[in-house]
Amino acid sequence: MSTIISRCLTSAGSAIRRFLLVVCRVLWNAEVPLIITIGLAIAAAVLSPHITEKYERQRMSSEYVLGNLRELNSLVADVYVEVSSINYAVADGKSAPKESIDNARKVLAKLNWKIIETAAMLPREQRAVLHTFQTDVSNVSNSLDQNLDLAGCRNLLNSVDAMGLSGALSIQTIGRHVDLTSPPKSDAAA
């Protein structure tokens, strides 16, 4: 009985070996590079989710940074509006409106925070361009604390001009490195 079982196992083993040999010959045949196709399919199935995830993260980061750049631009414009109202009042011989000074300080605080928030999303080499912008924002804030007579307003306007230039340079430099191919989302779609 044991010889019959061993013959069955040997013949079954040789049948399996023959089958595997035929499969290997077909897969490795130069005319039919099926093993390459199978390998590529497996590689695509394994790598595709990782690649998709990487690009999705990059797209989300780009959208976030672009949104912050738009908000930085808007906040700089708001600073110009508030400083202009201060300048017009002082040029008319009136004292600087407290409300405009307070509004300018609020906008500068938001602007400073937005710079910090944007810098957190950027690589180290792109953060450097924001440092000058942040310094100029601080200079505008310091100018608001000084005496806002004609000379003080001139100093304030010079600080705001420097801030505007460094802000535009920062937005332009960072915008160049962000993926601008995706269209901006409207507020209604968000």
N, CA and C atoms as an extended XYZ file, in Angstrom:
570
Properties=species:S:1:pos:R:3:atomname:S:1:resname:S:1:resid:I:1 pbc="F F F"
N         0.809       -1.181        0.000 N   MET     1
C         0.000        0.000        0.000 CA  MET     1
C         0.863        1.258        0.000 C   MET     1
N         1.941        1.257        0.761 N   SER     2
C         2.801        2.424        0.817 CA  SER     2
C         3.475        2.686       -0.515 C   SER     2
N         3.754        1.645       -1.293 N   THR     3
C         4.363        1.862       -2.610 CA  THR     3
C         3.386        2.524       -3.561 C   THR     3
N         2.104        2.195       -3.443 N   ILE     4
C         1.099        2.822       -4.307 CA  ILE     4
C         0.990        4.316       -3.973 C   ILE     4
N         0.987        4.623       -2.681 N   ILE     5
C         0.887        6.023       -2.261 CA  ILE     5
C         2.117        6.798       -2.707 C   ILE     5
N         3.291        6.196       -2.550 N   SER     6
C         4.500        6.916       -2.947 CA  SER     6
C         4.542        7.124       -4.447 C   SER     6
N         4.029        6.111       -5.255 N   ARG     7
C         3.976        6.293       -6.712 CA  ARG     7
C         3.008        7.421       -7.078 C   ARG     7
N         1.878        7.484       -6.382 N   CYS     8
C         0.900        8.546       -6.655 CA  CYS     8
C         1.491        9.914       -6.328 C   CYS     8
N         2.185        9.994       -5.193 N   LEU     9
C         2.800       11.259       -4.816 CA  LEU     9
C         3.893       11.654       -5.801 C   LEU     9
N         4.675       10.659       -6.253 N   THR    10
C         5.748       10.946       -7.201 CA  THR    10
C         5.166       11.393       -8.532 C   THR    10
N         4.124       10.678       -9.000 N   SER    11
C         3.534       11.066      -10.279 CA  SER    11
C         2.819       12.413      -10.157 C   SER    11
N         2.173       12.678       -9.006 N   ALA    12
C         1.526       13.974       -8.802 CA  ALA    12
C         2.576       15.068       -8.722 C   ALA    12
N         3.679       14.790       -8.040 N   GLY    13
C         4.760       15.760       -7.940 CA  GLY    13
C         5.373       16.033       -9.293 C   GLY    13
N         5.536       15.001      -10.099 N   SER    14
C         6.125       15.222      -11.419 CA  SER    14
C         5.137       15.950      -12.327 C   SER    14
N         3.836       15.723      -12.146 N   ALA    15
C         2.838       16.435      -12.943 CA  ALA    15
C         2.846       17.920      -12.576 C   ALA    15
N         2.967       18.184      -11.281 N   ILE    16
C         3.035       19.585      -10.845 CA  ILE    16
C         4.310       20.230      -11.366 C   ILE    16
N         5.421       19.464      -11.275 N   ARG    17
C         6.686       20.005      -11.782 CA  ARG    17
C         6.606       20.278      -13.272 C   ARG    17
N         5.987       19.345      -14.027 N   ARG    18
C         5.849       19.551      -15.480 CA  ARG    18
C         4.980       20.769      -15.776 C   ARG    18
N         3.887       20.924      -15.009 N   PHE    19
C         3.014       22.080      -15.204 CA  PHE    19
C         3.774       23.382      -14.927 C   PHE    19
N         4.493       23.414      -13.830 N   LEU    20
C         5.266       24.611      -13.498 CA  LEU    20
C         6.343       24.883      -14.543 C   LEU    20
N         6.943       23.824      -15.077 N   LEU    21
C         7.959       23.993      -16.122 CA  LEU    21
C         7.341       24.605      -17.376 C   LEU    21
N         6.150       24.137      -17.753 N   VAL    22
C         5.467       24.690      -18.928 CA  VAL    22
C         5.108       26.158      -18.684 C   VAL    22
N         4.583       26.462      -17.488 N   VAL    23
C         4.224       27.844      -17.159 CA  VAL    23
C         5.462       28.734      -17.227 C   VAL    23
N         6.563       28.276      -16.660 N   CYS    24
C         7.798       29.077      -16.696 CA  CYS    24
C         8.281       29.280      -18.125 C   CYS    24
N         8.198       28.249      -18.960 N   ARG    25
C         8.630       28.401      -20.359 CA  ARG    25
C         7.775       29.438      -21.087 C   ARG    25
N         6.457       29.403      -20.840 N   VAL    26
C         5.572       30.370      -21.499 CA  VAL    26
C         5.857       31.786      -20.994 C   VAL    26
N         6.031       31.897      -19.687 N   LEU    27
C         6.257       33.224      -19.123 CA  LEU    27
C         7.599       33.818      -19.540 C   LEU    27
N         8.587       32.996      -19.689 N   TRP    28
C         9.921       33.505      -20.028 CA  TRP    28
C        10.221       33.433      -21.514 C   TRP    28
N         9.301       32.954      -22.309 N   ASN    29
C         9.505       32.850      -23.750 CA  ASN    29
C         9.774       34.239      -24.326 C   ASN    29
N        10.771       34.347      -25.177 N   ALA    30
C        11.154       35.639      -25.756 CA  ALA    30
C        10.059       36.187      -26.670 C   ALA    30
N         9.285       35.302      -27.260 N   GLU    31
C         8.228       35.758      -28.159 CA  GLU    31
C         7.016       36.280      -27.382 C   GLU    31
N         6.817       35.791      -26.189 N   VAL    32
C         5.675       36.198      -25.381 CA  VAL    32
C         6.196       36.714      -24.030 C   VAL    32
N         6.487       38.006      -23.930 N   PRO    33
C         7.018       38.531      -22.663 CA  PRO    33
C         5.896       38.746      -21.639 C   PRO    33
N         5.180       37.682      -21.353 N   LEU    34
C         4.052       37.746      -20.442 CA  LEU    34
C         4.489       38.081      -19.012 C   LEU    34
N         5.663       37.609      -18.625 N   ILE    35
C         6.141       37.877      -17.274 CA  ILE    35
C         6.348       39.380      -17.068 C   ILE    35
N         6.764       40.054      -18.135 N   ILE    36
C         6.956       41.503      -18.055 CA  ILE    36
C         5.610       42.193      -17.873 C   ILE    36
N         4.613       41.750      -18.613 N   THR    37
C         3.276       42.323      -18.503 CA  THR    37
C         2.711       42.118      -17.100 C   THR    37
N         2.875       40.917      -16.576 N   ILE    38
C         2.381       40.633      -15.229 CA  ILE    38
C         3.132       41.477      -14.203 C   ILE    38
N         4.444       41.562      -14.363 N   GLY    39
C         5.255       42.371      -13.448 CA  GLY    39
C         4.855       43.834      -13.475 C   GLY    39
N         4.630       44.364      -14.676 N   LEU    40
C         4.216       45.761      -14.794 CA  LEU    40
C         2.829       45.990      -14.196 C   LEU    40
N         1.941       45.027      -14.381 N   ALA    41
C         0.600       45.153      -13.807 CA  ALA    41
C         0.665       45.166      -12.276 C   ALA    41
N         1.496       44.301      -11.719 N   ILE    42
C         1.647       44.268      -10.260 CA  ILE    42
C         2.281       45.567       -9.764 C   ILE    42
N         3.322       46.025      -10.473 N   ALA    43
C         3.985       47.276      -10.082 CA  ALA    43
C         3.005       48.450      -10.156 C   ALA    43
N         2.192       48.481      -11.203 N   ALA    44
C         1.212       49.563      -11.338 CA  ALA    44
C         0.186       49.511      -10.205 C   ALA    44
N        -0.247       48.304       -9.861 N   ALA    45
C        -1.232       48.167       -8.787 CA  ALA    45
C        -0.658       48.584       -7.439 C   ALA    45
N         0.637       48.336       -7.245 N   VAL    46
C         1.264       48.681       -5.971 CA  VAL    46
C         1.648       50.159       -5.921 C   VAL    46
N         2.224       50.680       -7.008 N   LEU    47
C         2.750       52.044       -7.009 CA  LEU    47
C         1.697       53.117       -7.281 C   LEU    47
N         0.680       52.802       -8.025 N   SER    48
C        -0.317       53.791       -8.421 CA  SER    48
C        -0.951       54.530       -7.242 C   SER    48
N        -1.391       53.853       -6.196 N   PRO    49
C        -1.975       54.599       -5.069 CA  PRO    49
C        -0.985       55.568       -4.411 C   PRO    49
N         0.289       55.163       -4.332 N   HIS    50
C         1.293       56.040       -3.717 CA  HIS    50
C         1.536       57.278       -4.566 C   HIS    50
N         1.608       57.098       -5.870 N   ILE    51
C         1.828       58.229       -6.774 CA  ILE    51
C         0.621       59.162       -6.745 C   ILE    51
N        -0.569       58.595       -6.787 N   THR    52
C        -1.791       59.396       -6.739 CA  THR    52
C        -1.867       60.188       -5.440 C   THR    52
N        -1.521       59.542       -4.333 N   GLU    53
C        -1.552       60.225       -3.037 CA  GLU    53
C        -0.556       61.384       -3.007 C   GLU    53
N         0.623       61.162       -3.570 N   LYS    54
C         1.648       62.214       -3.593 CA  LYS    54
C         1.151       63.425       -4.382 C   LYS    54
N         0.586       63.196       -5.563 N   TYR    55
C         0.101       64.306       -6.378 CA  TYR    55
C        -1.113       64.988       -5.759 C   TYR    55
N        -1.947       64.230       -5.080 N   GLU    56
C        -3.110       64.822       -4.411 CA  GLU    56
C        -2.659       65.736       -3.271 C   GLU    56
N        -1.667       65.275       -2.507 N   ARG    57
C        -1.122       66.131       -1.441 CA  ARG    57
C        -0.514       67.400       -2.017 C   ARG    57
N         0.222       67.248       -3.116 N   GLN    58
C         0.856       68.401       -3.750 CA  GLN    58
C        -0.204       69.382       -4.261 C   GLN    58
N        -1.287       68.857       -4.837 N   ARG    59
C        -2.357       69.711       -5.342 CA  ARG    59
C        -3.037       70.459       -4.197 C   ARG    59
N        -3.308       69.752       -3.113 N   MET    60
C        -3.956       70.387       -1.963 CA  MET    60
C        -3.054       71.462       -1.353 C   MET    60
N        -1.774       71.164       -1.259 N   SER    61
C        -0.825       72.149       -0.731 CA  SER    61
C        -0.767       73.376       -1.630 C   SER    61
N        -0.750       73.154       -2.944 N   SER    62
C        -0.710       74.276       -3.887 CA  SER    62
C        -1.957       75.137       -3.763 C   SER    62
N        -3.125       74.503       -3.656 N   GLU    63
C        -4.370       75.265       -3.505 CA  GLU    63
C        -4.363       76.079       -2.215 C   GLU    63
N        -3.859       75.479       -1.151 N   TYR    64
C        -3.814       76.166        0.139 CA  TYR    64
C        -2.884       77.376        0.072 C   TYR    64
N        -1.693       77.179       -0.503 N   VAL    65
C        -0.728       78.281       -0.607 CA  VAL    65
C        -1.274       79.375       -1.518 C   VAL    65
N        -1.905       78.994       -2.633 N   LEU    66
C        -2.488       80.005       -3.526 CA  LEU    66
C        -3.582       80.803       -2.821 C   LEU    66
N        -4.399       80.131       -2.039 N   GLY    67
C        -5.424       80.839       -1.264 CA  GLY    67
C        -4.798       81.824       -0.287 C   GLY    67
N        -3.717       81.398        0.367 N   ASN    68
C        -3.018       82.301        1.288 CA  ASN    68
C        -2.398       83.477        0.548 C   ASN    68
N        -1.852       83.245       -0.639 N   LEU    69
C        -1.264       84.341       -1.414 CA  LEU    69
C        -2.332       85.349       -1.821 C   LEU    69
N        -3.504       84.853       -2.204 N   ARG    70
C        -4.605       85.768       -2.544 CA  ARG    70
C        -5.004       86.600       -1.319 C   ARG    70
N        -5.063       85.940       -0.166 N   GLU    71
C        -5.438       86.652        1.054 CA  GLU    71
C        -4.356       87.654        1.462 C   GLU    71
N        -3.070       87.290        1.287 N   LEU    72
C        -1.984       88.240        1.561 CA  LEU    72
C        -2.148       89.483        0.701 C   LEU    72
N        -2.428       89.271       -0.573 N   ASN    73
C        -2.610       90.387       -1.500 CA  ASN    73
C        -3.773       91.276       -1.056 C   ASN    73
N        -4.855       90.662       -0.654 N   SER    74
C        -6.028       91.411       -0.196 CA  SER    74
C        -5.721       92.204        1.080 C   SER    74
N        -4.985       91.588        1.996 N   LEU    75
C        -4.647       92.279        3.245 CA  LEU    75
C        -3.712       93.462        3.002 C   LEU    75
N        -2.775       93.315        2.066 N   VAL    76
C        -1.888       94.435        1.726 CA  VAL    76
C        -2.724       95.588        1.170 C   VAL    76
N        -3.696       95.269        0.323 N   ALA    77
C        -4.577       96.313       -0.220 CA  ALA    77
C        -5.361       96.995        0.908 C   ALA    77
N        -5.810       96.214        1.889 N   ASP    78
C        -6.533       96.798        3.029 CA  ASP    78
C        -5.643       97.744        3.840 C   ASP    78
N        -4.369       97.389        3.991 N   VAL    79
C        -3.435       98.278        4.700 CA  VAL    79
C        -3.315       99.594        3.946 C   VAL    79
N        -3.196       99.517        2.607 N   TYR    80
C        -3.110      100.737        1.797 CA  TYR    80
C        -4.338      101.626        2.006 C   TYR    80
N        -5.513      101.030        2.068 N   VAL    81
C        -6.748      101.803        2.252 CA  VAL    81
C        -6.729      102.530        3.598 C   VAL    81
N        -6.377      101.814        4.653 N   GLU    82
C        -6.374      102.427        5.990 CA  GLU    82
C        -5.307      103.515        6.104 C   GLU    82
N        -4.123      103.256        5.558 N   VAL    83
C        -3.044      104.249        5.632 CA  VAL    83
C        -3.395      105.468        4.785 C   VAL    83
N        -4.074      105.257        3.668 N   SER    84
C        -4.499      106.397        2.840 CA  SER    84
C        -5.464      107.291        3.600 C   SER    84
N        -6.399      106.692        4.340 N   SER    85
C        -7.343      107.523        5.101 CA  SER    85
C        -6.615      108.294        6.206 C   SER    85
N        -5.599      107.680        6.809 N   ILE    86
C        -4.790      108.395        7.811 CA  ILE    86
C        -4.060      109.553        7.150 C   ILE    86
N        -3.444      109.283        6.013 N   ASN    87
C        -2.658      110.299        5.303 CA  ASN    87
C        -3.533      111.468        4.854 C   ASN    87
N        -4.715      111.188        4.314 N   TYR    88
C        -5.613      112.264        3.860 CA  TYR    88
C        -6.053      113.147        5.027 C   TYR    88
N        -6.347      112.526        6.161 N   ALA    89
C        -6.780      113.309        7.325 CA  ALA    89
C        -5.653      114.219        7.808 C   ALA    89
N        -4.441      113.693        7.891 N   VAL    90
C        -3.301      114.493        8.362 CA  VAL    90
C        -2.968      115.581        7.351 C   VAL    90
N        -3.073      115.274        6.057 N   ALA    91
C        -2.801      116.276        5.019 CA  ALA    91
C        -3.818      117.413        5.077 C   ALA    91
N        -5.045      117.127        5.532 N   ASP    92
C        -6.080      118.167        5.683 CA  ASP    92
C        -5.931      118.945        6.987 C   ASP    92
N        -4.890      118.645        7.749 N   GLY    93
C        -4.658      119.362        8.994 CA  GLY    93
C        -5.385      118.774       10.186 C   GLY    93
N        -6.025      117.627       10.010 N   LYS    94
C        -6.727      116.974       11.116 CA  LYS    94
C        -5.780      115.971       11.775 C   LYS    94
N        -6.191      115.481       12.916 N   SER    95
C        -5.386      114.427       13.548 CA  SER    95
C        -5.731      113.088       12.885 C   SER    95
N        -4.801      112.157       12.998 N   ALA    96
C        -5.005      110.835       12.391 CA  ALA    96
C        -6.211      110.157       13.039 C   ALA    96
N        -7.152      109.654       12.218 N   PRO    97
C        -8.352      109.014       12.781 CA  PRO    97
C        -7.993      107.744       13.558 C   PRO    97
N        -8.404      107.698       14.811 N   LYS    98
C        -8.103      106.553       15.671 CA  LYS    98
C        -8.664      105.261       15.083 C   LYS    98
N        -9.852      105.358       14.497 N   GLU    99
C       -10.480      104.166       13.910 CA  GLU    99
C        -9.618      103.594       12.783 C   GLU    99
N        -9.070      104.454       11.936 N   SER   100
C        -8.217      103.992       10.836 CA  SER   100
C        -6.919      103.387       11.358 C   SER   100
N        -6.373      103.993       12.416 N   ILE   101
C        -5.151      103.444       13.016 CA  ILE   101
C        -5.435      102.062       13.601 C   ILE   101
N        -6.551      101.930       14.316 N   ASP   102
C        -6.921      100.632       14.892 CA  ASP   102
C        -7.177       99.596       13.802 C   ASP   102
N        -7.887       99.999       12.745 N   ASN   103
C        -8.146       99.076       11.635 CA  ASN   103
C        -6.845       98.649       10.964 C   ASN   103
N        -5.929       99.595       10.785 N   ALA   104
C        -4.638       99.263       10.169 CA  ALA   104
C        -3.877       98.272       11.039 C   ALA   104
N        -3.907       98.464       12.342 N   ARG   105
C        -3.226       97.526       13.254 CA  ARG   105
C        -3.849       96.131       13.170 C   ARG   105
N        -5.177       96.073       13.098 N   LYS   106
C        -5.857       94.776       12.984 CA  LYS   106
C        -5.465       94.074       11.687 C   LYS   106
N        -5.454       94.829       10.603 N   VAL   107
C        -5.096       94.242        9.306 CA  VAL   107
C        -3.636       93.793        9.319 C   VAL   107
N        -2.761       94.585        9.929 N   LEU   108
C        -1.345       94.211       10.013 CA  LEU   108
C        -1.154       92.943       10.849 C   LEU   108
N        -1.938       92.797       11.917 N   ALA   109
C        -1.863       91.579       12.731 CA  ALA   109
C        -2.312       90.369       11.913 C   ALA   109
N        -3.407       90.522       11.157 N   LYS   110
C        -3.872       89.435       10.281 CA  LYS   110
C        -2.827       89.115        9.222 C   LYS   110
N        -2.238       90.163        8.662 N   LEU   111
C        -1.221       89.995        7.626 CA  LEU   111
C        -0.009       89.254        8.179 C   LEU   111
N         0.417       89.628        9.363 N   ASN   112
C         1.559       88.968        9.992 CA  ASN   112
C         1.259       87.490       10.241 C   ASN   112
N         0.060       87.193       10.729 N   TRP   113
C        -0.312       85.804       10.971 CA  TRP   113
C        -0.393       85.029        9.655 C   TRP   113
N        -0.926       85.637        8.616 N   LYS   114
C        -1.045       84.963        7.321 CA  LYS   114
C         0.338       84.659        6.742 C   LYS   114
N         1.303       85.551        6.988 N   ILE   115
C         2.679       85.299        6.540 CA  ILE   115
C         3.236       84.073        7.258 C   ILE   115
N         3.012       84.003        8.566 N   ILE   116
C         3.488       82.850        9.344 CA  ILE   116
C         2.820       81.570        8.856 C   ILE   116
N         1.525       81.633        8.625 N   GLU   117
C         0.761       80.475        8.157 CA  GLU   117
C         1.249       80.018        6.784 C   GLU   117
N         1.512       80.959        5.900 N   THR   118
C         1.996       80.621        4.561 CA  THR   118
C         3.396       80.032        4.636 C   THR   118
N         4.244       80.592        5.472 N   ALA   119
C         5.620       80.105        5.598 CA  ALA   119
C         5.655       78.655        6.072 C   ALA   119
N         4.690       78.268        6.896 N   ALA   120
C         4.659       76.898        7.407 CA  ALA   120
C         4.432       75.876        6.299 C   ALA   120
N         3.841       76.286        5.193 N   MET   121
C         3.542       75.368        4.092 CA  MET   121
C         4.637       75.332        3.029 C   MET   121
N         5.673       76.148        3.186 N   LEU   122
C         6.677       76.286        2.138 CA  LEU   122
C         7.982       75.618        2.526 C   LEU   122
N         8.759       75.196        1.510 N   PRO   123
C        10.110       74.703        1.792 CA  PRO   123
C        10.987       75.835        2.334 C   PRO   123
N        12.062       75.473        2.973 N   ARG   124
C        12.935       76.440        3.651 CA  ARG   124
C        13.419       77.559        2.740 C   ARG   124
N        13.820       77.243        1.517 N   GLU   125
C        14.363       78.277        0.623 CA  GLU   125
C        13.303       79.303        0.220 C   GLU   125
N        12.034       78.907        0.182 N   GLN   126
C        10.975       79.856       -0.160 CA  GLN   126
C        10.537       80.684        1.048 C   GLN   126
N        10.801       80.180        2.247 N   ARG   127
C        10.444       80.937        3.453 CA  ARG   127
C        11.275       82.201        3.587 C   ARG   127
N        12.491       82.177        3.068 N   ALA   128
C        13.404       83.320        3.217 CA  ALA   128
C        12.814       84.585        2.603 C   ALA   128
N        12.098       84.435        1.482 N   VAL   129
C        11.529       85.607        0.815 CA  VAL   129
C        10.438       86.252        1.678 C   VAL   129
N         9.793       85.467        2.515 N   LEU   130
C         8.754       86.014        3.393 CA  LEU   130
C         9.341       86.774        4.584 C   LEU   130
N        10.593       86.493        4.921 N   HIS   131
C        11.211       87.162        6.068 CA  HIS   131
C        11.286       88.679        5.852 C   HIS   131
N        11.710       89.098        4.659 N   THR   132
C        11.784       90.530        4.352 CA  THR   132
C        10.395       91.155        4.411 C   THR   132
N         9.421       90.458        3.865 N   PHE   133
C         8.043       90.938        3.883 CA  PHE   133
C         7.569       91.121        5.325 C   PHE   133
N         7.848       90.140        6.167 N   GLN   134
C         7.423       90.212        7.560 CA  GLN   134
C         8.118       91.368        8.292 C   GLN   134
N         9.383       91.597        7.976 N   THR   135
C        10.108       92.726        8.572 CA  THR   135
C         9.465       94.047        8.161 C   THR   135
N         9.096       94.161        6.883 N   ASP   136
C         8.460       95.393        6.408 CA  ASP   136
C         7.075       95.597        7.030 C   ASP   136
N         6.350       94.512        7.266 N   VAL   137
C         5.054       94.613        7.957 CA  VAL   137
C         5.272       95.142        9.377 C   VAL   137
N         6.305       94.653       10.043 N   SER   138
C         6.629       95.145       11.394 CA  SER   138
C         7.014       96.619       11.368 C   SER   138
N         7.723       97.039       10.315 N   ASN   139
C         8.098       98.455       10.194 CA  ASN   139
C         6.868       99.348       10.043 C   ASN   139
N         5.870       98.884        9.295 N   VAL   140
C         4.626       99.656        9.154 CA  VAL   140
C         3.935       99.762       10.513 C   VAL   140
N         3.899       98.657       11.228 N   SER   141
C         3.282       98.665       12.556 CA  SER   141
C         4.009       99.629       13.492 C   SER   141
N         5.341       99.635       13.430 N   ASN   142
C         6.125      100.571       14.255 CA  ASN   142
C         5.865      102.019       13.845 C   ASN   142
N         5.686      102.260       12.548 N   SER   143
C         5.405      103.622       12.071 CA  SER   143
C         4.060      104.120       12.571 C   SER   143
N         3.107      103.206       12.740 N   LEU   144
C         1.797      103.595       13.279 CA  LEU   144
C         1.901      104.031       14.736 C   LEU   144
N         2.902      103.522       15.441 N   ASP   145
C         3.076      103.864       16.854 CA  ASP   145
C         3.752      105.216       17.050 C   ASP   145
N         4.339      105.758       15.990 N   GLN   146
C         5.030      107.045       16.105 CA  GLN   146
C         4.025      108.191       15.979 C   GLN   146
N         4.523      109.398       16.187 N   ASN   147
C         3.703      110.595       16.038 CA  ASN   147
C         3.278      110.720       14.573 C   ASN   147
N         1.981      110.747       14.316 N   LEU   148
C         1.491      110.780       12.938 CA  LEU   148
C         1.170      112.209       12.501 C   LEU   148
N         2.205      113.044       12.493 N   ASP   149
C         2.089      114.371       11.889 CA  ASP   149
C         2.519      114.216       10.426 C   ASP   149
N         2.791      115.325        9.743 N   LEU   150
C         3.175      115.227        8.324 CA  LEU   150
C         4.433      114.383        8.130 C   LEU   150
N         5.454      114.599        8.969 N   ALA   151
C         6.695      113.813        8.850 CA  ALA   151
C         6.438      112.349        9.197 C   ALA   151
N         5.635      112.108       10.229 N   GLY   152
C         5.304      110.738       10.620 CA  GLY   152
C         4.518      110.013        9.539 C   GLY   152
N         3.607      110.734        8.870 N   CYS   153
C         2.840      110.131        7.770 CA  CYS   153
C         3.745      109.819        6.583 C   CYS   153
N         4.723      110.687        6.337 N   ARG   154
C         5.675      110.429        5.257 CA  ARG   154
C         6.452      109.138        5.555 C   ARG   154
N         6.881      108.992        6.802 N   ASN   155
C         7.581      107.779        7.226 CA  ASN   155
C         6.663      106.552        7.097 C   ASN   155
N         5.400      106.711        7.492 N   LEU   156
C         4.417      105.631        7.379 CA  LEU   156
C         4.215      105.233        5.923 C   LEU   156
N         4.075      106.227        5.040 N   LEU   157
C         3.893      105.931        3.613 CA  LEU   157
C         5.114      105.225        3.028 C   LEU   157
N         6.310      105.653        3.431 N   ASN   158
C         7.525      104.975        2.961 CA  ASN   158
C         7.560      103.523        3.435 C   ASN   158
N         7.150      103.294        4.680 N   SER   159
C         7.102      101.928        5.217 CA  SER   159
C         6.086      101.079        4.464 C   SER   159
N         4.935      101.672        4.167 N   VAL   160
C         3.892      100.939        3.440 CA  VAL   160
C         4.353      100.630        2.016 C   VAL   160
N         5.027      101.584        1.374 N   ASP   161
C         5.549      101.328        0.026 CA  ASP   161
C         6.561      100.185        0.038 C   ASP   161
N         7.462      100.185        1.020 N   ALA   162
C         8.447       99.100        1.130 CA  ALA   162
C         7.746       97.768        1.372 C   ALA   162
N         6.714       97.784        2.230 N   MET   163
C         5.952       96.565        2.499 CA  MET   163
C         5.246       96.077        1.235 C   MET   163
N         4.669       97.000        0.488 N   GLY   164
C         3.983       96.628       -0.750 CA  GLY   164
C         4.928       96.006       -1.760 C   GLY   164
N         6.119       96.578       -1.892 N   LEU   165
C         7.099       96.026       -2.834 CA  LEU   165
C         7.582       94.643       -2.405 C   LEU   165
N         7.920       94.502       -1.129 N   SER   166
C         8.392       93.189       -0.673 CA  SER   166
C         7.254       92.172       -0.684 C   SER   166
N         6.020       92.624       -0.432 N   GLY   167
C         4.870       91.723       -0.512 CA  GLY   167
C         4.631       91.241       -1.926 C   GLY   167
N         4.716       92.160       -2.889 N   ALA   168
C         4.539       91.771       -4.293 CA  ALA   168
C         5.636       90.812       -4.724 C   ALA   168
N         6.870       91.075       -4.303 N   LEU   169
C         7.983       90.184       -4.637 CA  LEU   169
C         7.781       88.811       -4.005 C   LEU   169
N         7.320       88.779       -2.763 N   SER   170
C         7.068       87.506       -2.082 CA  SER   170
C         5.982       86.711       -2.791 C   SER   170
N         4.886       87.374       -3.105 N   ILE   171
C         3.773       86.700       -3.773 CA  ILE   171
C         4.207       86.191       -5.138 C   ILE   171
N         4.951       87.003       -5.866 N   GLN   172
C         5.428       86.605       -7.191 CA  GLN   172
C         6.398       85.429       -7.093 C   GLN   172
N         7.340       85.487       -6.168 N   THR   173
C         8.341       84.427       -6.030 CA  THR   173
C         7.698       83.112       -5.622 C   THR   173
N         6.826       83.154       -4.637 N   ILE   174
C         6.176       81.929       -4.173 CA  ILE   174
C         5.200       81.420       -5.223 C   ILE   174
N         4.476       82.317       -5.869 N   GLY   175
C         3.530       81.922       -6.914 CA  GLY   175
C         4.194       81.207       -8.069 C   GLY   175
N         5.438       81.552       -8.371 N   ARG   176
C         6.173       80.881       -9.445 CA  ARG   176
C         6.434       79.417       -9.134 C   ARG   176
N         6.558       79.096       -7.854 N   HIS   177
C         6.906       77.736       -7.451 CA  HIS   177
C         5.695       76.885       -7.103 C   HIS   177
N         4.521       77.459       -7.194 N   VAL   178
C         3.295       76.731       -6.870 CA  VAL   178
C         2.632       76.325       -8.175 C   VAL   178
N         1.983       75.163       -8.172 N   ASP   179
C         1.282       74.684       -9.358 CA  ASP   179
C         0.094       75.599       -9.636 C   ASP   179
N         0.187       76.358      -10.715 N   LEU   180
C        -0.870       77.314      -11.051 CA  LEU   180
C        -1.824       76.770      -12.111 C   LEU   180
N        -1.730       75.467      -12.412 N   THR   181
C        -2.561       74.907      -13.472 CA  THR   181
C        -3.995       74.673      -13.026 C   THR   181
N        -4.208       74.500      -11.719 N   SER   182
C        -5.582       74.263      -11.278 CA  SER   182
C        -6.305       75.597      -11.159 C   SER   182
N        -7.528       75.675      -11.693 N   PRO   183
C        -8.262       76.941      -11.633 CA  PRO   183
C        -8.663       77.248      -10.198 C   PRO   183
N        -8.743       78.526       -9.845 N   PRO   184
C        -9.160       78.875       -8.484 CA  PRO   184
C       -10.607       78.485       -8.258 C   PRO   184
N       -10.894       78.019       -7.051 N   LYS   185
C       -12.267       77.643       -6.714 CA  LYS   185
C       -13.028       78.886       -6.312 C   LYS   185
N       -14.269       78.973       -6.774 N   SER   186
C       -15.096       80.123       -6.406 CA  SER   186
C       -15.663       79.893       -5.014 C   SER   186
N       -16.087       80.967       -4.375 N   ASP   187
C       -16.649       80.863       -3.033 CA  ASP   187
C       -17.960       80.082       -3.039 C   ASP   187
N       -18.694       80.148       -4.144 N   ALA   188
C       -19.973       79.441       -4.227 CA  ALA   188
C       -19.759       77.934       -4.272 C   ALA   188
N       -18.650       77.483       -4.907 N   ALA   189
C       -18.383       76.055       -5.020 CA  ALA   189
C       -17.823       75.483       -3.729 C   ALA   189
N       -17.253       76.324       -2.887 N   ALA   190
C       -16.609       75.832       -1.662 CA  ALA   190
C       -17.571       75.524       -0.570 C   ALA   190
